[in-house]
Amino acid sequence: MAAQARSATERKSAAGDASAIVDAASTVLRAYKMDTLADVAAAKLARDRQARTVVVVGEVQRGKSSLVNALVGQRDLCPVGVEVTSSTAVSVTVDAALDVDETAELFFPSGTSRTTPVDELAQWVTTDGAHVRDPQVDELPTSAAVGVRTARVSDMTLVDTPGVGGLDVGLAKLATQSAQQACVLVLVCDASSPLTAPEMEFVREASSTVDSVVVVVTKTDKNLRRWREIVSENERLLTREIGRPFPVFGVSSLLASISADLVEPAERERLENESGIATLRSELTRRLDAAADLPEVDAVRTCLEGLKVLRAKISRELDAVQAGAKALPDLTAERDRLTDLQEQAREWEQYLARDLTLL
């Protein structure tokens, strides 16, 4: 009881400290017209408890939907395929209290919603879906939600977002907005090559508002010889370019999906462990448990990254001012030289006028 009381007191004290930090930082951010970032920090601080939300982001065809399916333990929950590209964020909520299992609900810009069978979801939320390509359809959903009662993970929502690099600006913005709501952010890349410049820039931007970030290298089954090197290289690049370490996991969603169909428990467990999905599940659960009661961390992180941007901007401005100050003596000397030349020119003009008059 005493330990619980002490913990509650410490949490209250930490919340007060975080509130003071966010208020002070927001004052500075707003003074420099960074109101949007200050609003995000305030919204995060206002949460009594962070939602147990894992947002999965990455460029197109990196295996985000397959990863979500593998984490849940169901092969065809989110639409997947070689030519399948998501056009709408799909959230998968695991809740044993749901009345109906595996129902999909679509949310439209008009504020309406409708349910649809899960096997029809692809027609609404992928770029080549029948309803997406049908000009007769009045409006398309801005998001979709799928509820499942039983899964290999529990008490969490997984959000599968559209690709951020290979599609239009609107979808990239949608993915960014989804990332800001994350309790844990998962950046997905594949094992064919190290992180690309757009991927690095996205994780830099997204990690400025989310403290808990995990990088997942998918399709390890297609790159058995190199994927461990890619994982190590990504860890090095992230630490060097962003200045903070990020855990990087290699997984094979294909092996995880195959294991889900196996009947023999021992073989299923062996293959799932080999796929890397079991390790990733444990890491996500651990991070959700650690972050669920600490919305202040994300709020302070948001302010910190905003202040870093502001500091860099002010440093550039100071460098420009100092460079101008150093150049002032040279400019003064050049001005004096030009003034002397101007006086000489006037004198020669007078001599020329005199000579012309004599002539």
Secondary structure, DSSP 8 states (H G I E B T S, - for coil): -HHHHHHHHHHHHHHHHHHHHHHHHHHHHHHTT-HHHHHHHHHHHH-SS---EEEEEESTTSSHHHHHHHHHT-TTSS---TT--B-SEEEEEE-TT-SSSSEEEEE-TTS-EEEEEGGGTHHHHBTT-HHHH-TT-S---SEEEEEES--SS-SEEEEE---SSSS-HHHHHHHHHHHHT-SEEEEEEETTSS--HHHHHHHHHHTTT-S-EEEEEE-GGG-TTTHHHHHHHHHHHHHHHHSS---EEE--HHHHHHHHT-S-HHHHHHHHHHHTHHHHHHHHHHHHHHHTT-HHHHHHHHHHHHHHHHHHHHHHHHHHHHHHHHHHHHHHHHHHHHHHHHHHHHHHHHHHHHHHHH-
